[in-house]
Amino acid sequence: MHSTSARRELGFVLALACAGLALVLVVVFTPWYTAVPPVG
């Protein structure tokens, strides 16, 4: 279970999970950014 293919697959799954989480956060917080006027 120490093959490079398993490690590469694990990295791909983690990267995909992080990308999905980032996408969800962007979708959730985008209305707040558009609703709040820029300060400064």
Secondary structure, DSSP 8 states (H G I E B T S, - for coil): ---HHHHHHHHHHHHHHHHHHHHHHHHHHHHHHHHS----
